[in-house]
């Protein structure tokens, strides 16, 4: 069962992988996904993925990012 929580003010979805670990993604940031062996590791990785996603959008001038 997926669990949702706020990370860096973005709602994230944590899903337990069948083989262990957690897949995590941000529904409002298309393509912003990560993984971790533990929930804490997955949270750390998605924080980094969010920062990189936002940086890429700013650098490319793709559009405005809105936080919920």
mmCIF file as Biopython writes it, N, C-alpha, C and O atoms, coordinates in Angstrom:
data_model
#
loop_
_atom_site.group_PDB
_atom_site.id
_atom_site.type_symbol
_atom_site.label_atom_id
_atom_site.label_alt_id
_atom_site.label_comp_id
_atom_site.label_asym_id
_atom_site.label_entity_id
_atom_site.label_seq_id
_atom_site.pdbx_PDB_ins_code
_atom_site.Cartn_x
_atom_site.Cartn_y
_atom_site.Cartn_z
_atom_site.occupancy
_atom_site.B_iso_or_equiv
_atom_site.auth_seq_id
_atom_site.auth_asym_id
_atom_site.pdbx_PDB_model_num
ATOM 1   N N  . UNK A ? 1  ? 0.832  -1.173 0.000   1.0 0.0 1  A 1 
ATOM 2   C CA . UNK A ? 1  ? 0.000  0.000  0.000   1.0 0.0 1  A 1 
ATOM 3   C C  . UNK A ? 1  ? 0.880  1.241  0.000   1.0 0.0 1  A 1 
ATOM 4   O O  . UNK A ? 1  ? 1.836  1.325  0.771   1.0 0.0 1  A 1 
ATOM 5   N N  . UNK A ? 2  ? 0.569  2.191  -0.849  1.0 0.0 2  A 1 
ATOM 6   C CA . UNK A ? 2  ? 1.328  3.433  -0.950  1.0 0.0 2  A 1 
ATOM 7   C C  . UNK A ? 2  ? 0.994  4.344  0.218   1.0 0.0 2  A 1 
ATOM 8   O O  . UNK A ? 2  ? -0.142 4.377  0.690   1.0 0.0 2  A 1 
ATOM 9   N N  . UNK A ? 3  ? 1.997  5.082  0.680   1.0 0.0 3  A 1 
ATOM 10  C CA . UNK A ? 3  ? 1.796  6.055  1.747   1.0 0.0 3  A 1 
ATOM 11  C C  . UNK A ? 3  ? 2.232  7.409  1.236   1.0 0.0 3  A 1 
ATOM 12  O O  . UNK A ? 3  ? 3.260  7.519  0.567   1.0 0.0 3  A 1 
ATOM 13  N N  . UNK A ? 4  ? 1.469  8.439  1.541   1.0 0.0 4  A 1 
ATOM 14  C CA . UNK A ? 4  ? 1.770  9.796  1.096   1.0 0.0 4  A 1 
ATOM 15  C C  . UNK A ? 4  ? 2.255  10.631 2.271   1.0 0.0 4  A 1 
ATOM 16  O O  . UNK A ? 4  ? 1.799  10.468 3.403   1.0 0.0 4  A 1 
ATOM 17  N N  . UNK A ? 5  ? 3.206  11.547 1.972   1.0 0.0 5  A 1 
ATOM 18  C CA . UNK A ? 5  ? 3.658  12.508 2.966   1.0 0.0 5  A 1 
ATOM 19  C C  . UNK A ? 5  ? 4.237  13.723 2.255   1.0 0.0 5  A 1 
ATOM 20  O O  . UNK A ? 5  ? 4.494  13.678 1.052   1.0 0.0 5  A 1 
ATOM 21  N N  . UNK A ? 6  ? 4.442  14.802 2.993   1.0 0.0 6  A 1 
ATOM 22  C CA . UNK A ? 6  ? 5.033  16.002 2.413   1.0 0.0 6  A 1 
ATOM 23  C C  . UNK A ? 6  ? 6.542  15.948 2.557   1.0 0.0 6  A 1 
ATOM 24  O O  . UNK A ? 6  ? 7.066  15.680 3.639   1.0 0.0 6  A 1 
ATOM 25  N N  . UNK A ? 7  ? 7.236  16.204 1.456   1.0 0.0 7  A 1 
ATOM 26  C CA . UNK A ? 7  ? 8.689  16.311 1.457   1.0 0.0 7  A 1 
ATOM 27  C C  . UNK A ? 7  ? 9.011  17.604 0.739   1.0 0.0 7  A 1 
ATOM 28  O O  . UNK A ? 7  ? 8.655  17.784 -0.426  1.0 0.0 7  A 1 
ATOM 29  N N  . UNK A ? 8  ? 9.692  18.515 1.445   1.0 0.0 8  A 1 
ATOM 30  C CA . UNK A ? 8  ? 10.013 19.816 0.855   1.0 0.0 8  A 1 
ATOM 31  C C  . UNK A ? 8  ? 8.753  20.489 0.324   1.0 0.0 8  A 1 
ATOM 32  O O  . UNK A ? 8  ? 8.801  21.111 -0.737  1.0 0.0 8  A 1 
ATOM 33  N N  . UNK A ? 9  ? 7.667  20.389 1.001   1.0 0.0 9  A 1 
ATOM 34  C CA . UNK A ? 9  ? 6.334  20.920 0.698   1.0 0.0 9  A 1 
ATOM 35  C C  . UNK A ? 9  ? 5.676  20.283 -0.523  1.0 0.0 9  A 1 
ATOM 36  O O  . UNK A ? 9  ? 4.641  20.774 -0.975  1.0 0.0 9  A 1 
ATOM 37  N N  . UNK A ? 10 ? 6.224  19.238 -1.056  1.0 0.0 10 A 1 
ATOM 38  C CA . UNK A ? 10 ? 5.598  18.505 -2.154  1.0 0.0 10 A 1 
ATOM 39  C C  . UNK A ? 10 ? 5.061  17.183 -1.630  1.0 0.0 10 A 1 
ATOM 40  O O  . UNK A ? 10 ? 5.743  16.471 -0.893  1.0 0.0 10 A 1 
ATOM 41  N N  . UNK A ? 11 ? 3.840  16.864 -2.014  1.0 0.0 11 A 1 
ATOM 42  C CA . UNK A ? 11 ? 3.301  15.563 -1.647  1.0 0.0 11 A 1 
ATOM 43  C C  . UNK A ? 11 ? 4.067  14.493 -2.417  1.0 0.0 11 A 1 
ATOM 44  O O  . UNK A ? 11 ? 4.235  14.589 -3.633  1.0 0.0 11 A 1 
ATOM 45  N N  . UNK A ? 12 ? 4.523  13.486 -1.706  1.0 0.0 12 A 1 
ATOM 46  C CA . UNK A ? 12 ? 5.252  12.379 -2.319  1.0 0.0 12 A 1 
ATOM 47  C C  . UNK A ? 12 ? 4.516  11.081 -2.027  1.0 0.0 12 A 1 
ATOM 48  O O  . UNK A ? 12 ? 3.788  10.975 -1.040  1.0 0.0 12 A 1 
ATOM 49  N N  . UNK A ? 13 ? 4.713  10.104 -2.890  1.0 0.0 13 A 1 
ATOM 50  C CA . UNK A ? 13 ? 4.092  8.792  -2.723  1.0 0.0 13 A 1 
ATOM 51  C C  . UNK A ? 13 ? 5.199  7.760  -2.561  1.0 0.0 13 A 1 
ATOM 52  O O  . UNK A ? 13 ? 6.070  7.629  -3.421  1.0 0.0 13 A 1 
ATOM 53  N N  . UNK A ? 14 ? 5.158  7.032  -1.457  1.0 0.0 14 A 1 
ATOM 54  C CA . UNK A ? 14 ? 6.116  5.972  -1.177  1.0 0.0 14 A 1 
ATOM 55  C C  . UNK A ? 14 ? 5.430  4.636  -1.407  1.0 0.0 14 A 1 
ATOM 56  O O  . UNK A ? 14 ? 4.381  4.367  -0.821  1.0 0.0 14 A 1 
ATOM 57  N N  . UNK A ? 15 ? 6.008  3.804  -2.248  1.0 0.0 15 A 1 
ATOM 58  C CA . UNK A ? 15 ? 5.471  2.469  -2.517  1.0 0.0 15 A 1 
ATOM 59  C C  . UNK A ? 15 ? 6.532  1.436  -2.193  1.0 0.0 15 A 1 
ATOM 60  O O  . UNK A ? 15 ? 7.662  1.532  -2.672  1.0 0.0 15 A 1 
ATOM 61  N N  . UNK A ? 16 ? 6.182  0.460  -1.391  1.0 0.0 16 A 1 
ATOM 62  C CA . UNK A ? 16 ? 7.117  -0.615 -1.074  1.0 0.0 16 A 1 
ATOM 63  C C  . UNK A ? 16 ? 7.329  -1.471 -2.325  1.0 0.0 16 A 1 
ATOM 64  O O  . UNK A ? 16 ? 6.368  -1.899 -2.965  1.0 0.0 16 A 1 
ATOM 65  N N  . UNK A ? 17 ? 8.595  -1.715 -2.663  1.0 0.0 17 A 1 
ATOM 66  C CA . UNK A ? 17 ? 8.922  -2.595 -3.792  1.0 0.0 17 A 1 
ATOM 67  C C  . UNK A ? 17 ? 8.814  -4.051 -3.357  1.0 0.0 17 A 1 
ATOM 68  O O  . UNK A ? 17 ? 9.085  -4.383 -2.203  1.0 0.0 17 A 1 
ATOM 69  N N  . UNK A ? 18 ? 8.422  -4.904 -4.273  1.0 0.0 18 A 1 
ATOM 70  C CA . UNK A ? 18 ? 8.293  -6.335 -3.964  1.0 0.0 18 A 1 
ATOM 71  C C  . UNK A ? 18 ? 9.624  -6.929 -3.520  1.0 0.0 18 A 1 
ATOM 72  O O  . UNK A ? 18 ? 9.659  -7.788 -2.639  1.0 0.0 18 A 1 
ATOM 73  N N  . UNK A ? 19 ? 10.717 -6.476 -4.124  1.0 0.0 19 A 1 
ATOM 74  C CA . UNK A ? 19 ? 12.038 -7.006 -3.802  1.0 0.0 19 A 1 
ATOM 75  C C  . UNK A ? 19 ? 12.708 -6.298 -2.638  1.0 0.0 19 A 1 
ATOM 76  O O  . UNK A ? 19 ? 13.871 -6.567 -2.334  1.0 0.0 19 A 1 
ATOM 77  N N  . UNK A ? 20 ? 11.992 -5.402 -1.986  1.0 0.0 20 A 1 
ATOM 78  C CA . UNK A ? 20 ? 12.559 -4.631 -0.884  1.0 0.0 20 A 1 
ATOM 79  C C  . UNK A ? 20 ? 12.808 -3.198 -1.315  1.0 0.0 20 A 1 
ATOM 80  O O  . UNK A ? 20 ? 12.932 -2.911 -2.505  1.0 0.0 20 A 1 
ATOM 81  N N  . UNK A ? 21 ? 12.878 -2.321 -0.366  1.0 0.0 21 A 1 
ATOM 82  C CA . UNK A ? 21 ? 13.109 -0.910 -0.658  1.0 0.0 21 A 1 
ATOM 83  C C  . UNK A ? 21 ? 11.818 -0.183 -0.988  1.0 0.0 21 A 1 
ATOM 84  O O  . UNK A ? 21 ? 10.722 -0.738 -0.905  1.0 0.0 21 A 1 
ATOM 85  N N  . UNK A ? 22 ? 11.983 1.077  -1.365  1.0 0.0 22 A 1 
ATOM 86  C CA . UNK A ? 22 ? 10.829 1.940  -1.627  1.0 0.0 22 A 1 
ATOM 87  C C  . UNK A ? 22 ? 11.012 2.739  -2.904  1.0 0.0 22 A 1 
ATOM 88  O O  . UNK A ? 22 ? 12.050 3.367  -3.112  1.0 0.0 22 A 1 
ATOM 89  N N  . UNK A ? 23 ? 10.001 2.713  -3.754  1.0 0.0 23 A 1 
ATOM 90  C CA . UNK A ? 23 ? 9.916  3.605  -4.907  1.0 0.0 23 A 1 
ATOM 91  C C  . UNK A ? 23 ? 9.176  4.831  -4.411  1.0 0.0 23 A 1 
ATOM 92  O O  . UNK A ? 23 ? 8.175  4.702  -3.705  1.0 0.0 23 A 1 
ATOM 93  N N  . UNK A ? 24 ? 9.649  6.026  -4.768  1.0 0.0 24 A 1 
ATOM 94  C CA . UNK A ? 24 ? 9.008  7.252  -4.315  1.0 0.0 24 A 1 
ATOM 95  C C  . UNK A ? 24 ? 8.924  8.217  -5.487  1.0 0.0 24 A 1 
ATOM 96  O O  . UNK A ? 24 ? 9.846  8.312  -6.297  1.0 0.0 24 A 1 
ATOM 97  N N  . UNK A ? 25 ? 7.791  8.940  -5.568  1.0 0.0 25 A 1 
ATOM 98  C CA . UNK A ? 25 ? 7.634  9.907  -6.653  1.0 0.0 25 A 1 
ATOM 99  C C  . UNK A ? 25 ? 6.778  11.083 -6.210  1.0 0.0 25 A 1 
ATOM 100 O O  . UNK A ? 25 ? 6.068  11.022 -5.206  1.0 0.0 25 A 1 
ATOM 101 N N  . UNK A ? 26 ? 6.866  12.161 -6.992  1.0 0.0 26 A 1 
ATOM 102 C CA . UNK A ? 26 ? 6.111  13.387 -6.719  1.0 0.0 26 A 1 
ATOM 103 C C  . UNK A ? 26 ? 5.083  13.542 -7.836  1.0 0.0 26 A 1 
ATOM 104 O O  . UNK A ? 26 ? 5.454  13.859 -8.966  1.0 0.0 26 A 1 
ATOM 105 N N  . UNK A ? 27 ? 3.799  13.326 -7.548  1.0 0.0 27 A 1 
ATOM 106 C CA . UNK A ? 27 ? 2.779  13.379 -8.599  1.0 0.0 27 A 1 
ATOM 107 C C  . UNK A ? 27 ? 2.726  14.709 -9.352  1.0 0.0 27 A 1 
ATOM 108 O O  . UNK A ? 27 ? 2.426  14.724 -10.546 1.0 0.0 27 A 1 
ATOM 109 N N  . UNK A ? 28 ? 3.011  15.821 -8.677  1.0 0.0 28 A 1 
ATOM 110 C CA . UNK A ? 28 ? 2.916  17.130 -9.340  1.0 0.0 28 A 1 
ATOM 111 C C  . UNK A ? 28 ? 4.141  17.496 -10.155 1.0 0.0 28 A 1 
ATOM 112 O O  . UNK A ? 28 ? 4.115  18.483 -10.889 1.0 0.0 28 A 1 
ATOM 113 N N  . UNK A ? 29 ? 5.227  16.717 -10.043 1.0 0.0 29 A 1 
ATOM 114 C CA . UNK A ? 29 ? 6.449  16.979 -10.804 1.0 0.0 29 A 1 
ATOM 115 C C  . UNK A ? 29 ? 6.680  15.797 -11.748 1.0 0.0 29 A 1 
ATOM 116 O O  . UNK A ? 29 ? 7.301  14.803 -11.371 1.0 0.0 29 A 1 
ATOM 117 N N  . UNK A ? 30 ? 6.187  15.913 -12.946 1.0 0.0 30 A 1 
ATOM 118 C CA . UNK A ? 30 ? 6.231  14.807 -13.905 1.0 0.0 30 A 1 
ATOM 119 C C  . UNK A ? 30 ? 7.665  14.287 -14.079 1.0 0.0 30 A 1 
ATOM 120 O O  . UNK A ? 30 ? 8.587  15.043 -14.386 1.0 0.0 30 A 1 
ATOM 121 N N  . UNK A ? 31 ? 7.818  12.991 -13.874 1.0 0.0 31 A 1 
ATOM 122 C CA . UNK A ? 31 ? 9.109  12.346 -14.052 1.0 0.0 31 A 1 
ATOM 123 C C  . UNK A ? 31 ? 10.023 12.413 -12.845 1.0 0.0 31 A 1 
ATOM 124 O O  . UNK A ? 31 ? 11.166 11.963 -12.920 1.0 0.0 31 A 1 
ATOM 125 N N  . UNK A ? 32 ? 9.554  12.963 -11.735 1.0 0.0 32 A 1 
ATOM 126 C CA . UNK A ? 32 ? 10.379 13.076 -10.529 1.0 0.0 32 A 1 
ATOM 127 C C  . UNK A ? 32 ? 10.162 11.835 -9.673  1.0 0.0 32 A 1 
ATOM 128 O O  . UNK A ? 32 ? 9.213  11.752 -8.894  1.0 0.0 32 A 1 
ATOM 129 N N  . UNK A ? 33 ? 11.072 10.868 -9.839  1.0 0.0 33 A 1 
ATOM 130 C CA . UNK A ? 33 ? 11.001 9.577  -9.160  1.0 0.0 33 A 1 
ATOM 131 C C  . UNK A ? 33 ? 12.338 9.276  -8.514  1.0 0.0 33 A 1 
ATOM 132 O O  . UNK A ? 33 ? 13.368 9.804  -8.936  1.0 0.0 33 A 1 
ATOM 133 N N  . UNK A ? 34 ? 12.332 8.444  -7.511  1.0 0.0 34 A 1 
ATOM 134 C CA . UNK A ? 34 ? 13.571 7.960  -6.924  1.0 0.0 34 A 1 
ATOM 135 C C  . UNK A ? 34 ? 13.305 6.631  -6.233  1.0 0.0 34 A 1 
ATOM 136 O O  . UNK A ? 34 ? 12.211 6.075  -6.331  1.0 0.0 34 A 1 
ATOM 137 N N  . UNK A ? 35 ? 14.314 6.130  -5.534  1.0 0.0 35 A 1 
ATOM 138 C CA . UNK A ? 35 ? 14.235 4.835  -4.867  1.0 0.0 35 A 1 
ATOM 139 C C  . UNK A ? 35 ? 15.196 4.853  -3.693  1.0 0.0 35 A 1 
ATOM 140 O O  . UNK A ? 35 ? 16.180 5.592  -3.707  1.0 0.0 35 A 1 
ATOM 141 N N  . UNK A ? 36 ? 14.922 4.059  -2.693  1.0 0.0 36 A 1 
ATOM 142 C CA . UNK A ? 36 ? 15.835 3.883  -1.576  1.0 0.0 36 A 1 
ATOM 143 C C  . UNK A ? 36 ? 15.632 2.532  -0.925  1.0 0.0 36 A 1 
ATOM 144 O O  . UNK A ? 36 ? 14.537 1.970  -0.950  1.0 0.0 36 A 1 
ATOM 145 N N  . UNK A ? 37 ? 16.708 2.018  -0.338  1.0 0.0 37 A 1 
ATOM 146 C CA . UNK A ? 37 ? 16.636 0.721  0.338   1.0 0.0 37 A 1 
ATOM 147 C C  . UNK A ? 37 ? 15.772 0.813  1.593   1.0 0.0 37 A 1 
ATOM 148 O O  . UNK A ? 37 ? 15.136 -0.163 1.990   1.0 0.0 37 A 1 
ATOM 149 N N  . UNK A ? 38 ? 15.754 1.995  2.217   1.0 0.0 38 A 1 
ATOM 150 C CA . UNK A ? 38 ? 14.912 2.241  3.386   1.0 0.0 38 A 1 
ATOM 151 C C  . UNK A ? 38 ? 14.029 3.448  3.102   1.0 0.0 38 A 1 
ATOM 152 O O  . UNK A ? 38 ? 14.267 4.191  2.151   1.0 0.0 38 A 1 
ATOM 153 N N  . UNK A ? 39 ? 13.021 3.636  3.922   1.0 0.0 39 A 1 
ATOM 154 C CA . UNK A ? 39 ? 12.138 4.792  3.759   1.0 0.0 39 A 1 
ATOM 155 C C  . UNK A ? 39 ? 12.920 6.094  3.903   1.0 0.0 39 A 1 
ATOM 156 O O  . UNK A ? 39 ? 12.706 7.041  3.146   1.0 0.0 39 A 1 
ATOM 157 N N  . UNK A ? 40 ? 13.828 6.136  4.879   1.0 0.0 40 A 1 
ATOM 158 C CA . UNK A ? 40 ? 14.633 7.336  5.115   1.0 0.0 40 A 1 
ATOM 159 C C  . UNK A ? 40 ? 15.544 7.621  3.920   1.0 0.0 40 A 1 
ATOM 160 O O  . UNK A ? 40 ? 15.696 8.773  3.513   1.0 0.0 40 A 1 
ATOM 161 N N  . UNK A ? 41 ? 16.142 6.585  3.368   1.0 0.0 41 A 1 
ATOM 162 C CA . UNK A ? 41 ? 17.002 6.756  2.194   1.0 0.0 41 A 1 
ATOM 163 C C  . UNK A ? 41 ? 16.185 7.235  0.997   1.0 0.0 41 A 1 
ATOM 164 O O  . UNK A ? 41 ? 16.625 8.106  0.246   1.0 0.0 41 A 1 
ATOM 165 N N  . UNK A ? 42 ? 15.006 6.668  0.824   1.0 0.0 42 A 1 
ATOM 166 C CA . UNK A ? 42 ? 14.133 7.096  -0.272  1.0 0.0 42 A 1 
ATOM 167 C C  . UNK A ? 42 ? 13.749 8.561  -0.099  1.0 0.0 42 A 1 
ATOM 168 O O  . UNK A ? 42 ? 13.689 9.301  -1.081  1.0 0.0 42 A 1 
ATOM 169 N N  . UNK A ? 43 ? 13.487 8.990  1.132   1.0 0.0 43 A 1 
ATOM 170 C CA . UNK A ? 43 ? 13.139 10.390 1.402   1.0 0.0 43 A 1 
ATOM 171 C C  . UNK A ? 43 ? 14.312 11.309 1.066   1.0 0.0 43 A 1 
ATOM 172 O O  . UNK A ? 43 ? 14.125 12.363 0.458   1.0 0.0 43 A 1 
ATOM 173 N N  . UNK A ? 44 ? 15.510 10.912 1.458   1.0 0.0 44 A 1 
ATOM 174 C CA . UNK A ? 44 ? 16.699 11.709 1.130   1.0 0.0 44 A 1 
ATOM 175 C C  . UNK A ? 44 ? 16.886 11.808 -0.378  1.0 0.0 44 A 1 
ATOM 176 O O  . UNK A ? 44 ? 17.198 12.877 -0.902  1.0 0.0 44 A 1 
ATOM 177 N N  . UNK A ? 45 ? 16.698 10.699 -1.067  1.0 0.0 45 A 1 
ATOM 178 C CA . UNK A ? 45 ? 16.880 10.678 -2.520  1.0 0.0 45 A 1 
ATOM 179 C C  . UNK A ? 45 ? 15.831 11.519 -3.241  1.0 0.0 45 A 1 
ATOM 180 O O  . UNK A ? 45 ? 16.147 12.191 -4.222  1.0 0.0 45 A 1 
ATOM 181 N N  . UNK A ? 46 ? 14.593 11.489 -2.767  1.0 0.0 46 A 1 
ATOM 182 C CA . UNK A ? 46 ? 13.562 12.276 -3.447  1.0 0.0 46 A 1 
ATOM 183 C C  . UNK A ? 46 ? 13.767 13.762 -3.178  1.0 0.0 46 A 1 
ATOM 184 O O  . UNK A ? 46 ? 13.437 14.588 -4.029  1.0 0.0 46 A 1 
ATOM 185 N N  . UNK A ? 47 ? 14.302 14.116 -2.016  1.0 0.0 47 A 1 
ATOM 186 C CA . UNK A ? 47 ? 14.639 15.533 -1.768  1.0 0.0 47 A 1 
ATOM 187 C C  . UNK A ? 47 ? 15.643 16.021 -2.810  1.0 0.0 47 A 1 
ATOM 188 O O  . UNK A ? 47 ? 15.503 17.110 -3.367  1.0 0.0 47 A 1 
ATOM 189 N N  . UNK A ? 48 ? 16.640 15.207 -3.058  1.0 0.0 48 A 1 
ATOM 190 C CA . UNK A ? 48 ? 17.643 15.560 -4.068  1.0 0.0 48 A 1 
ATOM 191 C C  . UNK A ? 48 ? 17.010 15.607 -5.460  1.0 0.0 48 A 1 
ATOM 192 O O  . UNK A ? 48 ? 17.303 16.508 -6.246  1.0 0.0 48 A 1 
ATOM 193 N N  . UNK A ? 49 ? 16.153 14.649 -5.762  1.0 0.0 49 A 1 
ATOM 194 C CA . UNK A ? 49 ? 15.483 14.626 -7.069  1.0 0.0 49 A 1 
ATOM 195 C C  . UNK A ? 49 ? 14.601 15.855 -7.264  1.0 0.0 49 A 1 
ATOM 196 O O  . UNK A ? 49 ? 14.548 16.408 -8.362  1.0 0.0 49 A 1 
ATOM 197 N N  . UNK A ? 50 ? 13.909 16.288 -6.210  1.0 0.0 50 A 1 
ATOM 198 C CA . UNK A ? 50 ? 13.076 17.492 -6.293  1.0 0.0 50 A 1 
ATOM 199 C C  . UNK A ? 50 ? 13.943 18.702 -6.596  1.0 0.0 50 A 1 
ATOM 200 O O  . UNK A ? 50 ? 13.624 19.494 -7.482  1.0 0.0 50 A 1 
ATOM 201 N N  . UNK A ? 51 ? 15.035 18.844 -5.865  1.0 0.0 51 A 1 
ATOM 202 C CA . UNK A ? 51 ? 15.932 19.984 -6.084  1.0 0.0 51 A 1 
ATOM 203 C C  . UNK A ? 51 ? 16.464 19.994 -7.513  1.0 0.0 51 A 1 
ATOM 204 O O  . UNK A ? 51 ? 16.494 21.047 -8.151  1.0 0.0 51 A 1 
ATOM 205 N N  . UNK A ? 52 ? 16.878 18.851 -8.018  1.0 0.0 52 A 1 
ATOM 206 C CA . UNK A ? 52 ? 17.393 18.762 -9.387  1.0 0.0 52 A 1 
ATOM 207 C C  . UNK A ? 52 ? 16.306 19.026 -10.416 1.0 0.0 52 A 1 
ATOM 208 O O  . UNK A ? 52 ? 16.559 19.671 -11.434 1.0 0.0 52 A 1 
ATOM 209 N N  . UNK A ? 53 ? 15.105 18.536 -10.163 1.0 0.0 53 A 1 
ATOM 210 C CA . UNK A ? 53 ? 13.982 18.757 -11.068 1.0 0.0 53 A 1 
ATOM 211 C C  . UNK A ? 53 ? 13.696 20.251 -11.181 1.0 0.0 53 A 1 
ATOM 212 O O  . UNK A ? 53 ? 13.558 20.786 -12.281 1.0 0.0 53 A 1 
ATOM 213 N N  . UNK A ? 54 ? 13.609 20.918 -10.027 1.0 0.0 54 A 1 
ATOM 214 C CA . UNK A ? 54 ? 13.320 22.358 -10.019 1.0 0.0 54 A 1 
ATOM 215 C C  . UNK A ? 54 ? 14.446 23.158 -10.664 1.0 0.0 54 A 1 
ATOM 216 O O  . UNK A ? 54 ? 14.186 24.110 -11.399 1.0 0.0 54 A 1 
ATOM 217 N N  . UNK A ? 55 ? 15.689 22.781 -10.396 1.0 0.0 55 A 1 
ATOM 218 C CA . UNK A ? 55 ? 16.836 23.455 -11.003 1.0 0.0 55 A 1 
ATOM 219 C C  . UNK A ? 55 ? 16.801 23.318 -12.521 1.0 0.0 55 A 1 
ATOM 220 O O  . UNK A ? 55 ? 17.054 24.286 -13.238 1.0 0.0 55 A 1 
ATOM 221 N N  . UNK A ? 56 ? 16.494 22.135 -13.005 1.0 0.0 56 A 1 
ATOM 222 C CA . UNK A ? 56 ? 16.425 21.895 -14.451 1.0 0.0 56 A 1 
ATOM 223 C C  . UNK A ? 56 ? 15.351 22.749 -15.106 1.0 0.0 56 A 1 
ATOM 224 O O  . UNK A ? 56 ? 15.572 23.321 -16.173 1.0 0.0 56 A 1 
ATOM 225 N N  . UNK A ? 57 ? 14.197 22.836 -14.473 1.0 0.0 57 A 1 
ATOM 226 C CA . UNK A ? 57 ? 13.099 23.639 -15.008 1.0 0.0 57 A 1 
ATOM 227 C C  . UNK A ? 57 ? 13.515 25.104 -15.096 1.0 0.0 57 A 1 
ATOM 228 O O  . UNK A ? 57 ? 13.264 25.768 -16.102 1.0 0.0 57 A 1 
ATOM 229 N N  . UNK A ? 58 ? 14.153 25.604 -14.037 1.0 0.0 58 A 1 
ATOM 230 C CA . UNK A ? 58 ? 14.601 27.004 -14.046 1.0 0.0 58 A 1 
ATOM 231 C C  . UNK A ? 58 ? 15.639 27.239 -15.133 1.0 0.0 58 A 1 
ATOM 232 O O  . UNK A ? 58 ? 15.550 28.218 -15.874 1.0 0.0 58 A 1 
ATOM 233 N N  . UNK A ? 59 ? 16.626 26.349 -15.235 1.0 0.0 59 A 1 
ATOM 234 C CA . UNK A ? 59 ? 17.690 26.506 -16.230 1.0 0.0 59 A 1 
ATOM 235 C C  . UNK A ? 59 ? 17.160 26.441 -17.660 1.0 0.0 59 A 1 
ATOM 236 O O  . UNK A ? 59 ? 17.618 27.177 -18.534 1.0 0.0 59 A 1 
ATOM 237 N N  . UNK A ? 60 ? 16.207 25.569 -17.887 1.0 0.0 60 A 1 
ATOM 238 C CA . UNK A ? 60 ? 15.661 25.407 -19.230 1.0 0.0 60 A 1 
ATOM 239 C C  . UNK A ? 60 ? 14.557 26.414 -19.540 1.0 0.0 60 A 1 
ATOM 240 O O  . UNK A ? 60 ? 14.138 26.550 -20.689 1.0 0.0 60 A 1 
ATOM 241 N N  . UNK A ? 61 ? 14.094 27.109 -18.523 1.0 0.0 61 A 1 
ATOM 242 C CA . UNK A ? 61 ? 13.021 28.080 -18.719 1.0 0.0 61 A 1 
ATOM 243 C C  . UNK A ? 61 ? 11.735 27.437 -19.207 1.0 0.0 61 A 1 
ATOM 244 O O  . UNK A ? 61 ? 10.984 28.025 -19.985 1.0 0.0 61 A 1 
ATOM 245 N N  . UNK A ? 62 ? 11.493 26.215 -18.737 1.0 0.0 62 A 1 
ATOM 246 C CA . UNK A ? 62 ? 10.344 25.442 -19.205 1.0 0.0 62 A 1 
ATOM 247 C C  . UNK A ? 62 ? 9.031  26.053 -18.754 1.0 0.0 62 A 1 
ATOM 248 O O  . UNK A ? 62 ? 8.054  26.022 -19.503 1.0 0.0 62 A 1 
ATOM 249 N N  . UNK A ? 63 ? 8.981  26.590 -17.591 1.0 0.0 63 A 1 
ATOM 250 C CA . UNK A ? 63 ? 7.714  27.143 -17.114 1.0 0.0 63 A 1 
ATOM 251 C C  . UNK A ? 63 ? 7.780  27.414 -15.638 1.0 0.0 63 A 1 
ATOM 252 O O  . UNK A ? 63 ? 8.816  27.251 -14.993 1.0 0.0 63 A 1 
ATOM 253 N N  . UNK A ? 64 ? 6.685  27.819 -15.137 1.0 0.0 64 A 1 
ATOM 254 C CA . UNK A ? 64 ? 6.572  28.181 -13.746 1.0 0.0 64 A 1 
ATOM 255 C C  . UNK A ? 64 ? 6.262  26.957 -12.911 1.0 0.0 64 A 1 
ATOM 256 O O  . UNK A ? 64 ? 5.378  26.174 -13.259 1.0 0.0 64 A 1 
ATOM 257 N N  . UNK A ? 65 ? 6.973  26.786 -11.823 1.0 0.0 65 A 1 
ATOM 258 C CA . UNK A ? 65 ? 6.696  25.705 -10.883 1.0 0.0 65 A 1 
ATOM 259 C C  . UNK A ? 65 ? 5.885  26.279 -9.746  1.0 0.0 65 A 1 
ATOM 260 O O  . UNK A ? 65 ? 6.238  27.319 -9.189  1.0 0.0 65 A 1 
ATOM 261 N N  . UNK A ? 66 ? 4.819  25.621 -9.400  1.0 0.0 66 A 1 
ATOM 262 C CA . UNK A ? 66 ? 3.989  26.083 -8.293  1.0 0.0 66 A 1 
ATOM 263 C C  . UNK A ? 66 ? 3.981  25.040 -7.212  1.0 0.0 66 A 1 
ATOM 264 O O  . UNK A ? 66 ? 3.727  23.861 -7.457  1.0 0.0 66 A 1 
ATOM 265 N N  . UNK A ? 67 ? 4.260  25.489 -6.024  1.0 0.0 67 A 1 
ATOM 266 C CA . UNK A ? 67 ? 4.187  24.580 -4.873  1.0 0.0 67 A 1 
ATOM 267 C C  . UNK A ? 67 ? 2.755  24.530 -4.391  1.0 0.0 67 A 1 
ATOM 268 O O  . UNK A ? 67 ? 2.046  25.535 -4.432  1.0 0.0 67 A 1 
ATOM 269 N N  . UNK A ? 68 ? 2.327  23.369 -3.936  1.0 0.0 68 A 1 
ATOM 270 C CA . UNK A ? 68 ? 0.943  23.241 -3.460  1.0 0.0 68 A 1 
ATOM 271 C C  . UNK A ? 68 ? 0.678  24.112 -2.253  1.0 0.0 68 A 1 
ATOM 272 O O  . UNK A ? 68 ? -0.437 24.120 -1.730  1.0 0.0 68 A 1 
#
